[in-house]
Amino acid sequence: MTRPSDHGILRDGLAFSLLPRTGPAAFRAGVERCGSAAAAFRELASGSDASVAECAADELIARTRALGAAIVLLGERGYPGSLLELPQPPSRLFALGSLSLLERRCVGIVGTRHSSTDGERVAYQMAGALARAGAVVVSGMAFGIDSAAHRGALDAGGGTIAVLGGGADIPYPPSHAALHQRIIREGLVLSEAAIGTRPGKGAFPKRNRIIAGLSEPLIVIEAGARSGALITSQQALELGRTVAAVPGPIDSPRHVGSNRLLADGAMFIGSIDDALSIAGVGAPAKTVERITAPEVLTVDDRAHAKILHAVRTGATDIEDLARSTSLAPRDFANALVMLELRGQLVITDGATVSLGSS
């Protein structure tokens, strides 16, 4: 008997996933029974359904390859073993970028789309530190915490995986098109949805389960009471993954969900070192205080000058500094963060302020 070509194996396996009534559970059962998706298709499919599925598979393979994307089927080489722990692992994954990232330690960072500047700063710094320590940062490319985490990992020269609800070729949200292209070039974009698929109702909870499956641990930064990050964390807990959270003010709507996770037993993250320790990776080569800040932290140089002048003339804590500069709260906070990241200010846990060495 002639062995099918690699294209034939991929086409038959993909066709099996496209048969009517072949959802993730039936697909997995067929693979386990027959040894592969292609074998399951050849043994179980027949008639017009099989012909239609073969034609659809050929068309989908052509569209996928035209974009330089890859298709990974459950049961085949390259499929992430961690996803097999899901109750219904995706039958197939479409990927743009470096599939080798799936073989490394993956750490999820998720949180609210309606994040604060501080939350984005923490996500950016934490992702950068994890990336420099060798971990791959996994998130969903959404506004807020997700995008800050991706940028932090990329700017640190590390790997990141964006899991999308729609096709891997369609940036979502559309305004993240540049970030999407950068992740394709330097990381990996992954989706269960076929190339060309627009995200629809129910796509994001399905996407979240893939993030949960890939991540060990999953870190939550700023999650409101109804945040999708809580769905991801619940799925991670059901898989036996470690879930950790960054605490926040008890009167902040952005922290209601993440604080609740901590109350329910999630691991506490009080510093970047805590995140590295929980992830089981070594300390980064450079301290996080010296990393490049994300774009959201750019502020007027006059605010920097006011703060530095106030410290030089006697301000010793943040309250004194805020009063003496008379800056708007957001401008003050952003400038303070930038000066600390540049090493021009040293801020202690007790909120005292002094000039740095830079």
N, C-alpha and C positions, 0 to 999 in steps of 0.2 A: 504494500500500500504506500503510495506517495505521500510524503510528509507535506502538510500545507505550508505555503510560504509565510513569512512573517506578516506580510500584509493580509493574507488570508486568515491567519490566526487572530489578528486584531479586528478585522472586519467581522468575523464570525462571533467573536466575543462581544463586540460592541452591538452587533445585531441582536444578540441574546438579551441585552439590556433594553433594547427597543421593542421587543415583542409586547403585545397587549398582555396586561396582567403580570408582567415580570417586574415587580417592584424590588427594592433592596433585599427584602427577606427571601423572596423567591429566587432572586439572582444568587444570593449566597448559598442557598440550599442546592441549587443546580451545580454550582462550582464544587461544593463539598461532595456531592454525589458523583459527578463525572470527572472531577480532577481539574477542570478549567472551564472558563466561560465558553471558549470556542467549542470544546467537546460537548458541553451541555447544549449548545445551539444545534450542533449536528445531530445529537441524539434525540432531543426533545421537540425541535421545531419542524414544522412541515406545512405544505400547502401555500396558499397565498400570503398568509401572515409572515412566513419565512422569507418569501421573495420580496415583500414590501420592506421588511426589516433589513435585508441585505442591501437593497438599493439606498435606503436611508442611511445605513452605516457607511457605504461608499461615499455618499455625498458629504456626510459629516467629517469623515477622515480627510477628504480633499480640502474642505474649508479650514479645518484645523491645521493641517500641514502648510497651507498657503500662508498662514499667519506665523509659522514657525513654532506652533504650540505642540504639546505632547498630550497623549491620552494614556492614562494608567488605569488598568482594570483590576478590580479585586481578584486576588488569586494569582496575579502576575508579578514579575520582578519589578521592584520600584514602588509597589504599593505600601504606604506606611503601616507597619505592624500595629502601631498604637491605635489606629482607627478600627482595627478588628475587634477591639473591646467595646465598641458602640453596639447597642442593641440592633440597630439597622445601619451598618456602615454603608457609605456611598458605593454604588456598583462601579462607578467610574469617576475619575478625576481628570479635569482638563487643566493643563499647566502651561504658563508662560514664564520662562526664566530658568533658574538652576534647580533641578530636581534633587541635586546632592544635598541641599539644605535639609531635606526631610530625614536625612540619615544622622543629623546632629541633635544635640540637646535643644529642645524647643521650649521656650518660656512664653506663656501668653500674658499680654498686658491689655486690659480692657477697661472701659469706663464710659462715663456719660458723653453724649455729643455736646451738651451744654456746659462745657467745662470752664473752670476759672483759669486765669493766667498761672496761678500757683500750681494747679493740677496739671496743666500742660508742661510746665517746667519740670515737675517731678517725673512725669512720664518720659519726657525727653532725656533727662539725666539718667534715670533708671535704665532705660533701654540702651543708652550709650554705654553705661557701665557693664551691663550684661553682655552686650555685643563685643566689647573689648575683652571680656573674660571668656569668649568663645561660644556663648549661647546664641541661638537664633530667636529673634523676637517675633511672636505671632500675634496678629491682631486683624481687625476687620476693615481698615482703611476708611472708617467713618470720620465725620467731623470730631473735633475735640481730642479726647485722650488717645484714640486709636491712631490718628494721623501723627500726633506728637511722638508716639512710641515708634512708629515706622521711621520718622525723620531722625530721631535720636540714634537708632541703630545704624541707619545709613550714613549719617554724618560721622559716626565713630568708625566707619570702615568695616562694619560687620554685616551679618545677614539678617534679613527679615522676610517673613511670609505674610502676604495679605490674602485672607480667605474672603471671597466675594459671594454675594447672594445671587447675582446674575452671572453671565458668561465672563470668563477670565479676560476676555478682550474688551469688555465694556467697563470703563471707569465709573464707579459709583461711590459717592456723588460725582456728577459730571465735572464739577469744579476741581476735582482732584485728578484731572487728566495728567498733569505734569508729574505728580507723585506716582500715579499708576505707571507711567512710562519709566520712571526712575527705578521703581521696584522691579519691573520686568528686566531692566538692564543689570541691576545690582543684587537682586534678590529673587523672589518667586511669587507669582500670583497664581492662586489655586481656586478652583470652583468645581462643585458637583454639577452645575448647570452646563449645558452644551454651549460651545462657542456661538456667539450671536444672540444669546438669550437675555432678554431684559428682566431685571428682578421683579418678581410679582409678589402677590400676597402669600405669606408663609415662607418666603425665601430666606428671610433673615434668621428665624429660629432654627431652620435647617442648617444654615451657615454656622450658627453659633455652636452647634453640636460638633462640628468639625474642628473649630477652634479649641473647644474643650478636650476633644480627643487627642489633638496634637500636643497639648500643653501639659508640662509637668515641671514646675507648678503653674497655676493660673493666678495672676496678680490683678486685683481690682483697685483702681484709683478713681475716686469720685463716682459713685453710683447713686442715683436718686431712688426713690421708693419704687418706681416702675421702670427702672433702667433695664435695657436688654442685657447689660452686663450681669445682672442677677440671674437671668435665664441661663447664661453661659456658665456661671459659677455653680448653679444647681446641677446642671448637666455634668460638670466636672466632678462635683461631689459624688454623684451617682456612679461615676466611673472609678471612684476611689482615688482621684487626683488630689493633690495638695492645693488648697485654696488659701490665699493670703490677701490681706487688705491693708490699705493705708488709711489711718484714722483721720477724722476731720471734726470741725466744730459741731457740737450737738444741735445748734440752731441753724445749720446750713442745709437747705434742701438737697444740695448736691451730694451730701454725705450720709443721708438717711439710710440708704441701702448698704453702703460699705460699712458703716458703723454697726448695722444690724448683723452683717456677716461676722464681724468680730465678736459680737455678743453671743452668736451661735457657735463659736469655736474656731473661726478662721484664724490663721496665723497672723500675728501682728507684725507690721513693717513700720519701724520707726526711723529707719535710715537706709541708705543705699546698701550698706554692708549687710543689713538684715536680708535684703532682697537677694544679694549674691549668695549668702549662706543658705537661704531656703532653696534657691535654685541649684545648690551644690556645685557652684563654679568658683574659680579662684578670684582673687582681687584683681581689678583692672590695672593696666600698666600705668595709667595716669589717674590722678585723683579727679573725682567728678566736678570739683569746684572750678577746674580749669577748662572744661569743655566749652565748645562754641555754643552759644545760646541760640534757640530757634528764632525764626523771624518774628513771632508774636511778641518777643520781648524788646524789640527795637524801640527806643525812646529818644526824645530830644536831648542833645548834648547839654543844653542849658540846665536840665534837671540834674544831670550828673554833676555839673559844676556846682550847683547850689548845695547838693548833699555833701560833696567833698569839702566845700568851703565851711559848711556848718560843723563837720567833724574836726577840721583843722582849728576851728575857733572855739571848741569846747563841748560840743554835743557828744554825749557818751552812751546814750541809749536810743532805741528806735522812737519812743514817744517824744523825747526832746528833739530828735531829728525831724520828725514830722511837723512839730509845731514851728520850729525855726525856719524850715524851708517854705511852708505854706503852699506846698504842691497839692494838686488834686490827688485823692487817694490812689487812683489807678496809676497815674504817672509816677507817684512816689514809690509804689510797690514795684513797678516795672524797672525803674531806675535802680532801686536798691538791689534787685536780683541781678541786673546786668553788672553792676559794680562788684558784687560779690563773686560772680562767675569770672570776671576779669582779674580777680585778686586784688582789686583796689580797696576793697573793704573786707574786714573780718567781723562776722556777726556770730556771737556765741549763742548757746541754747538759752542763756538768761537774757537775751535781747540787748546785750551791750554791743557797742559799735566802736571799731577803731580802724585806723588806716592800715591797709595791707602793704605788702612789700613791692607790688608791681607799680 
